[in-house]
Amino acid sequence: MPSTHEHHETFRIYLAQRKWDEAQSLWLDLAEQLPEQTEFLLILIKEVADAGQTDLAGELASLLSPSLKSAGKHNEWLYALKLQANATPNDKAIRAQLIEAYQQIYQNDPRIKPILAVAQLDHLRTPLPTAIARADTLLAFAVGSFCQHKSWGIGRVKSFDASLNRVVLAFPHSPEHPMQLNYAADSLVPLSAEHIEVRKLADLAGLKQLASSDPVALVRTVLVSSHQAASADRIEAILSGSVIPATDWKRWWDNAKKLLKRDSHFDVPAKKTEPVVLRSAPVSQQDDLLETFRVAPSLGQRIEIARQFLKIVGELSNADLLRQEFQDGLLEALKKTKLDRYGDRLEAAFTLEDLGAPPSAAEVLAGIRNLPAVLDELAAPSQKRAIAALRAADPQQFVKHLNALPAKTLENVADLLPTAADRIGQLVQNQTASAELLIWLCRNVSTRNWLAPVQNPVLLRAVLSALETSSAKDIRRLRDVMFDEETLLVDLLANAGTDVVRDIARQILANPGLDELDRRSLMARLVKEFPYVQDFLITKTVKEAPLIVSWASLHKRRAELDEIIKKRIPENSKEIGVARSYGDLRENFEFKAAKETQKVLMRRRAELEILLSRAQATDFADTKTDVVGIGTSVTVTDLASGQTQTYHVLGAWDSDPVRGIISYPAALAQAMFNKKVGDTVEAVGETAPVKLRIDRIEKTTTDILKVL
């Protein structure tokens, strides 16, 4: 017959797997087999309640309560009644039993009568959990005990006067503070003598000694005082500056974390935002991982746990047995995963290979249809493995999708791209090259001979055009690559005529993707090589035209600027101050990272301020439909294919290709501007020019405007 320990483990597994019916059935069987072991049965009920199953815990407690009462186990009986009260907070029978249980336990305590009266256990309108909380709070106020008030801080009970229904407390602001019991029950929280805040008051020197001699014990005290869990930030707020000097905190905490990770009583998360947890019982790391793996509901979670196992596999004596279980579990989950979830399936295949299972990544890769989307789903290490595997299996995938791949991926497959030189040239010429492709080209155009056809002003025009229409992230990266490649601007204009150079200068000075300092910096490079463009800086002949924008996009950019000024810049300033306190700035990574963030924030702030100064908002209410203009919806027919498409020409910051929304500065919108129904226009397609006939011009509907 299985032992109680084995039954307990099975019960816990049911709870972890959320198999409530199986857990209930097992408890009922144990109640029948072990009727004398009421305390063990009550422990199981507590675990049901801890799992969030209040009603089930109350139901099981109601079956056990009579046995606890008849055995004279009044404290256990009271606890069982509390579980029932949580499930049925207005039950009259439970209310009467609670009063009886409290009176039995505290029959020699003169405080019990006024406490029960204040708790209102006999008032039918008072929910039982509320009455119980009041009673337990007041019963905890023995003379000399501690409590906490949210405004007054820590207090200590000096006297409890049952006849006057009051308690007298010593607070920092008032050493003799009387408080009526009904107010005390609702406004005070009892604290044990071992609570970290109490110990900081009563024995700060002892805590400082503990911080030095036993950091793990100090963190345990903090967690016990914080309901067994607290984030790193919360632990720092409690200890830094009081128990541990603020200047020593980072070094102390790094050491403490190493010690906590070696102690199986603690769960130390990888992410700073997740809490450090004090377990009720020690668990070996491999057992913890295996148990978590068994109950993990998704393939992604199983992959992550298996990878954690791989990090410690070299330290285990039974590694082969455990490895087999992880392999089997992953294979089982992989079979149940839909075939179109390429990212998850690839991550699983690579993890299985690391576990020693037969390779299966090739099978997954063979079915990929949207390579860029799949690569984007993968973690960096898996992305490299997928690229390496695909290079061997189907290298043309990279050529096919080159305009949708990240610059980093393009760098890894650069040797495959010369066959696509003509297509790349066409994309640049038509200004349909992606920001990622342009970034890669800017970094490589001067070092790869086969890119010579695009080492000219055409590439520069494509980059400047992308700076006007790309996302904020891509604009920053394009701008950065222009400055990182110091000779790029001059190299691309090396063989250009005077008119071309002047035109590029005009585009730079009028480009909304560049702030004033960026424009002047780029112009300085031009002036050094082509002195005649200095006239643009002296006469300032280029005047920035207003940007017509929708109110929705204007509000978004104003909100972004407001967040940068009021939240992100002040937060960054604090980070710089904290990082500076760590010492030697030459080797201070935190300080360098914070300063880099500062540069990004300041640049984005300047960019938004310039853009907003030019913005002219509209609700498109006065749109005319005799010709194509801002605020019109244009239905066109591709004369080559016969396909029709509707485009909504809206503000400079409105672009949603999926919904057919294009900004008016876009090349297609400019090609159609001021054209009438029946007119034919030539526009730039991704692979070749297209001819479009304008069939209908309408005012953009409110349904489209609402999605902006």
N, C-alpha and C positions, 0 to 999 in steps of 0.2 A: 504494500500500500504506500503511495507517495507520502512523503513527509509534509508537515505544514510549510516548510520552506519551499518545497517544490510546488505546492498548491499556491503559495504566495507569488512565486515567480510567474506561474501560468496566469494568475489573476492580473498581475501587472502588465503582462503582454497583451491580454484582452483589452485592458484600459488604453494602452499605448496605441493599439490598432483600432480603437473606438468601437469595439465589439461589445456593446452594452448588454445585449441579450445573453451572450455567452458568459459575461462577467456575473450577471444576476443569477443565471442558472447555477454557476459554480458556487456562488455564495450560499444559495439555498441548499445545495448538496452538502456543503461544509457545515451549515447550521444544523442539519439533520445528523451528520456523522460525528460532529464535535460540539454537542450542546453545552458542555461544561467550559469550553474555551471562549467565553464571551468577550474577553479583552481582545483576543486575536480577531474575532469576528468584527469587533468595533473598529479595529485598525483598518480592516479591509473597507469598511463603510466610509471611514475618513478619506481613504484614497479615492473612492468614488466621488466624494464631495470635492476633493482637490482637483479632480479631473473635470469639474464643472457640471456634473450630473446631480444637481440639487434635488430634483424630484425623486430620482432613484435612491439617492442616499437617505432621504427622508422616509421613503417606503421601507427600506431595509431596516432603518433604525427603529421604526414602529414595531417591527417583528421582534427586535432584540430587547426593547425597553422593559417589557414585563419581567424577563429573566434577570436583568440587571437590578431592577428594583427589589425583587424577591430575594436576591443574593445579598442585599444590603450594600451594593456597590453604588452609593449615591452620587459620587462624582462622575462615574461613567454613565449613570442613568441621566444625570443632568446634561451631559454632553450629547447623548442620544436624543434627548428632548429638544436640544437646540437645533440639531440637524432636521428634526421634524418641523420645528417652527420655521426654518428657512423655506421648507417646501410648502407649508400651509400656514401662512403668517397670521391667520385670524381664527384658528381652530380653538373653540372654547375648552374642549377636554384637555388639550395640550397646555393651554393657559393655566388651568387649575393644577395640573401635574408639575408645571414649572415652579409655581409658588410653593407647592409641597416640597419639591426637591431642594430649592434654595433654603427653606426653613429647616429641613433635616440637616443639611450640611453646616449651616451657620446658626444652629439653635442656641449656641452659647455666645453669640456675638450681638451685643446690644444695638449695633447699627442696623441689623437686618430689617427691622420693621420700618423705620423711616426710609431706608434705601428702597425697599420694595414699593413703598407709597410713592416716592419720587419717580421711580422707574415706570409706574403706572401699569404693572403687569396685570392688574385686575380691571383695567379700563378696556372695554371691548373695542374702542375706536383706536387704541394705540397698537400698531402692528407689533407682533411679537419680537422680530429682530431688533426693532428700535428699543423696546422695553428691556430686552436682554442686554443690549449694548450699554444702556444707562446703568443697569444694575451692576454689571461687571466692572464698569469704569469706577463707580463709587466704592465698590468692595476692594478695589486695588489701592484706595487711598488710606493706607495705614500710616500712622505717625512715622515720619522719617522717610517715607517713600517720595519718589520724584514724579513730576508730570510736566507737560509742555502746553503752553498757550500760544496760539499762532501769532499773537502780537507781543506778548510780554516775555516770551522765551521760557526758560526752564524755571520751575518752581519746586519747592519742597514742602510737604505737608507738615505743619507744626501741631495741629490739633484737629480732632473730628468731634464736633459737638452734636450728638444725636438729638438732644432735647431742643436745641435751637435750629436744627436742620441746616447746619452750615459747617464748612470746613475752612480752616485758617491756613494760608500758605505764605511762604516767603519767596517773593520774586525779587529780581535785582532792583526794580524800581520801588518796591513796597515790601519791607520785611515782615509786616503783619497785615496781610491782605485777607479779609473775611470774604467768603463767597457762598451764596446759597447753594444747596445741593442740586437743585434742579438746573441752575446755571452751570455749575461745575460739571455735571454729567454730560452736558452738550458742548462745552467749550474747552475741556481739558482732555489730554491724551496721557494715560499712565505710562511711565517709563521705568524699566527695571534699573537696578543699581549698576548693571553691566552695560547699559546703553552707552554708545560712544559719546553722546552729548553730555550725559551725566558724568562719565569718567573724565571728560575734558574739564568739567568744573571741579570735580572732587580730587582727581589724581592726574593732572596734566603732566607732571614730572614722570610719573610711572608710564604714561603712554609714550612719552618721548624716549624713555629707556627701551620700551617694547619695540618702537620703530627701529631702533638701532640693533637690538639683540634678536628679535623675532618678527620680521615684517609680515610673515604669513599669519601669525596670531593677531596682529593688529588689523589686517584686512578682514580676517574672520569676524572680529568684533564689529567692524563697520557693516559687514553683510548681515550678521545676525540682527543688527539694529535697523536694517533696511529691508526686512522681510526676505532675507536670503539672497538678494540680488541687487546689484547697483552698477551703473555704467562707470567707465574710467573717469569721466568728467565729474560724476557725482562723488566718487571716492576722493578725487582731488579737491572738490569744494569742501568736503568734510575735514580733510587732514592738512592740506597745504596752507601755510601761513599760521597755523595754530600748533599742530603736533610736529609738523615738518616744515622747515623754512622754505619759503616759496622758491628761493634760488636753488635749493637742493632737490626740488620735487621731481624733475624729469629723471635725474640719475637714480633717485630712490625708487621711483615707480618702475623703471626699466629693470632694475634688479629684483624688485618684488614680483613682477610678472614672471620672470624666469623661475623663481622659487615656487610660485603658485602652479605653474604648468607641470612641475614635477610632483605635485601633491594631488592624488586622485580624488580628494574631497572637493576640488574646485574645477569648474568649467570656465576656461579663459578663452573668450572668442577671438577670432582673427580681426574682426572689425571693431573699431574704437567705439562706435555707437551702440553696439550690443552689450548687454550686461555681463559682468562677472557673476557667476552663480555658485553658491555654496550648496553642495549636494547633501541630501539627508544621510547618504552612506557612500563610502568610497567606491569608485568604479574604475577598473583598469581601462586604459585608453583603448586597447583593442576590443574589449568587451563592449565598451560604450559605443565605439564605431559600428561594431557588428550588430548590436541591438538596434541602433538608429537606422542602419542600412536595411534591416529586415522589415521595418515598419514604414520606410520612406515610400510615399505614395506615387512619386513621379520619377521618370527616367533621369531628369536633370539632377534631382536630389541624390539619387543613387550614384551617379557619376561623381559628384562632388565628394561624397563620403568615401568612395573607392579610391579617389586620388589622395585623400587624407591617409588612408590605410597604406598606400604605396610609399608615403613619406616615412613610415615607421616600420615597414616590413623587414628591413635589415636587422632590427633589434629584437625580433620575435623568434621564439623557439619552435612554435607550431605554425610557422608561416605558410607551409604548403596547404595544410587543411583550411586555413582561413582564406588563402588565395582562391582555392577551389570554390568556396562558398560565394565569394565576391564575383567570380567568373559566372557561376550559375545564375546568380541573382541578376546580373547585368544582362546576360543572354535572354533570360526570361522577360525582363522589362523591354529589351530591344525588340523582341518578337511581337510585343503588344503595341509598339509605337507605330503610328501611321507612316506610310512610306514617304509622304511628302514633307515630313519633318527632318529634312536633310541635316540641319545643324546639330540637333540633338543626337541623331543617329551616328553622325561622324564623330562627335565627342565620345559617344559610347564605344564606337569601333576602335578609336585610338587608345582609350583607356583599357579595353580588353587586350589589345596588343601589348600594352605595358604590363598587364597581369599575366601574360604568357599564353593567352588564348589564340586560336588560329586567326590570322588576319582577316578582317571583313570590311576594312575601309574601302577597298577597291570596288566592292559591290555597291556601296553607297555612292561613291563618286561616279560610277557609270550611269547613274540615273539622274544626275543633276541637270536641271534645265536653266535655272537662274543663278549662275555662278556668283555674281557680286553680292546678291542678297545672302547666299549661304556663307560666303567668306565673312561677311559682316557679323553673322551670328556667332562665329567661332571665337574662342579665346585665342590670344596671340600665339601661344605655342602650337595649338591645333591648326591655326591658320597656316603656319609655316609648313606643317606636315601635309596639309591638304594641297598646298601649292606644289610641294615636292612630288607628291603622288600623281597629281594631275599633269605635271610636266612630262612625266613618263608615259601616262596613259592617253591623254588627249590634249596636247599642247595648243591645238587650235581654239580651245575654249577661251583661252586668254586673249587671242587675237580677235575673236568674235565679240567679246565683251569689253574691249579695251577702253571704250568711252565711259564705262560705268565702274571701272576698277579704281581702288585707292592708289595714290601715288606710290605708296610703299610696296604694294603688290606689283605695280608696273616695274619698279626697280628690280624686283626679284625675277622677273621674266623678261627683262629688257632684251636678252639675246634672241627672243622669239619674235620681236616686233618689227624688224626690218622688212619682213614680208608685207607689213601693213603700212609701209611708208606713204603710199599714194592716198590711202584712206585717211591717215593722220593729217596729211597736207590739205585734203578736202575739208575735214572737220575744222581745221584752223582757218582756212579761207572763208568758210561759211559762217564762222563765229558760232559754231555749234559744239565745239570741243568742251568737255566738262572741266570744271575747275581743277579736279584732280589730275586730269591729263595735262592741262596747261602748267600746273605746278611741276609735274615731272619733266615736261619739255623745257621749261625755263632752267631747270637744274642740269639738263643733259644736252641741250642743243649745241653747245660749243665744244663738246667732247666726243660726239658720235657723228662720224662722217655722213652716215645715211640720213641724218636729220638736216643736212645742208639746205634742202629746198624750203624749209620753214625758218631758217636763220636770217630773217628779214623783218621789215616793219609789219608784215601781215600777222606774225605771232604777237607783236607788241599791241597791235590794234585789238586782237582777240582777247588779250589779257585785260586791257583797259575797258573793253566792253563787258567782260565778266565781272570786273570790279563794280560796275554799275548795276548788275542784275542778280548777282549771286547772293547766297545767304550770308549772314553776318560772319559766321565761322569761316566760310570759304573766302570772303573778302579779306579777313585778317591774314589768312594763310597766303593768299595771292600777293598781298601787300608785303608780307614778310619776305617772300621769295624774291621779290623785286629788289629789296634792299640787301638781302643776304648775298645775292649774285651781283657783286658790285659793278662788274663790267657789262652786265646783260643789256642795259639800256643802250649803251654806245655800240656794243657789238651788233645789235639788231638793226641799228641805223647806219652802220659803217658805209654802206654803198647807196644810201638813200639820197635823193635830191633835196634841194633847199625847200621846196614846197612841201614835201613829205615830212621833213623834220619840223617845219613850222606847224603843220597840221597836228603832228603828235604833241607838240608843245601846247597847242590849244586844248587838245583832249585831256592832257594832264591837268592843266589849270582849271578845267571845267568839270573834272571827274568827281562825282559825289562820294565815290568810294575811298577817296584820299582826303585826309584833313590838310589844313593849311601848311603845317610843318612838313608833311610828306611831300606835298606839291613843290614846295620851295627846295627841299632836299633833292628831288628828282630833277628839278629845273637846274639846280647847281651843277649836276652831272652833265646835263645837256650843254649848258653855257660853257663849261670847261672845254668841250670838244667842238661845239658849234656856237661860237661867240655871238652870232647874229640873232639868236633867240633871246638874248638879254633884253631886247626891246619889250618883250612881253612882261618882264618883271618891272621895268621902269614905267611903262605907260599904263600897265594894267588894263589892256584893251579888252580882255576877256571878262565879260560880266556874267555871273552865274544866273541862269534863268530860274524862275520859281519852279518848285516841284508840285504838281497837282497830285494830291493824295486823298484817300478816303478818310473820313473821321475815325473809322475803326483802326486803321493802320497808324494814324496820328496818335491816338490814345495809347496804342501798344508801345510806340517808341517813347512817348512821354513817360509812360509807366516804367519802361526799362531805364531811362535816364534818371527818373526819380529814385528807383531802387539802387542804382549805382551811387548816386550822390548821398542818399540818406542811410543806406544800409551797408552796401558792399565796400565802399571806400572807408567808412569808419571802422568796420570789422577788420579790413586789411591793415589799417593803421595800428589797431590793437595787436594784430599778429606780428607786425614789424617790431613793436615795442617789446613783446614777449620774447621774440626770437633774438633781439639785440641783447637781452639780459643773459642769454646763454654763453656769451663770451666771444672770443676770437672770430671776427666777422669774415676773415679770409677763408676759414674752414667751416663756416656756419651755413649748413644747407638750408635750414629753416628760414634764415634771414634772406638768403639769395632767392629762395622760392617766393617769399612774401614780396620782395622787391620786384621780381618779375611780374607777379600778379598786379602789383601797383602800376607798372608800365602799361599792362594790358587795359586795366580799368581807366587810367587817365586817357589813353588813346581812344578807347571806345566812348568815353564821355565827350571828348572833343569832337569826335565824329558825329555823335548824335546831336550835339549842340549846333554844329554847322548844318546838318541836314534839316533839323527842326527850324532853323532860322530861314531856310529857303522854302519850307513847306507851306502850301496853300490848300487848306482842306475844303472838301466839297461833299455834298450828299448826292451829287449827280442828278438833282431834281430838274435842272434847266437844260438837260441834254436834248439836242436836236437830232433828228433821225434822217435828215435829207442826205447827209454824208457820214462817213465813218469818223467818229471822234471819241473823246473820252466819255465813258458812260454808256456806250452803245454795245449791243449784242449783234454780232455780224455772222450770218450764215453764209458759208462759201462752199463751192464745189471744186474739187480737184479735177481739172480738165483731163488729166492723164488717166486717172483711175475711176473717175465718176463718183467718188465718195464725197459725202457732205460732212461738214463740221461746223459747229457754232463756237465762236470765240467771243468772250466778254472783255472788252477793252476798258480797263479801269485804271486806278491810280498808280503812281510810280512805285509804290511799295506793295501793291496787290499782285500776287502771282500764285496760281494754283493750277498747274497743268492738268491735274486729274479732273478738275471741274471746268476746264477750258478757259480759265481766267488768265489773262495776260496783261502785263503792265504796259502803259502807252509808250515808254521809251524802247520797248522790245522791238527787234528788227521787223518781226511780222506785223506788229501794230503800226509801225512807221510806214511800212510798205502799203498798208491799206488806208492810211490817214487821208481824209478829204475825198476818198473815192465814193462813187454813187452805185446804186443798184444797177447791175448789168456790166459794170466796169470789170476789166481783167487786170490782175496784178501779178507780178512775179515776186516770189518770196524764196527765202533760203530754206531748203529741207536739210535733213541730216546727211544725206548722201549726194543730193543733187538739187538744183533749182526746181521749183514747182510753179505751175501756173494755176491761179485760183480765180474763179468767177464769183463776184459778189451777188448773191441771190436775194438777201433780205437784210435790212438794217432796222433794228428795234431798240427801244429803250431797255436797258438792263433791268430785269425784274427785281422786286424786293426779296424774293427767295434767294437769288444769287447774292445780293448785297448783304443778306443776313449772315452768310458764312464767312465774311471777311474778318 
